[in-house]
Amino acid sequence: MRYYNYEKLAKEVGMTMAQLRELKRQMRAEFPHDQMMFELHVMRAVMAVRDGRITLEQALRSEPSRA
């Protein structure tokens, strides 16, 4: 079951498949057993890039910022 169409949005933002795979890998590590939370956080990260709240590079960092 799919909850969010983050792949379409990622394509619209200009993310490559490799970048999306890396983002998904990071989110899966945070939410290994919760598909909805995993997808939600992928979608929110892509939306943040789209909206200019973060850069793509920031979204792909392996360690979250602790500011």
Secondary structure as UniProt FT lines:
FT   HELIX           6..13
FT   HELIX           17..30
FT   TURN            32..33
FT   HELIX           35..50
FT   TURN            51..52
FT   HELIX           56..59
//
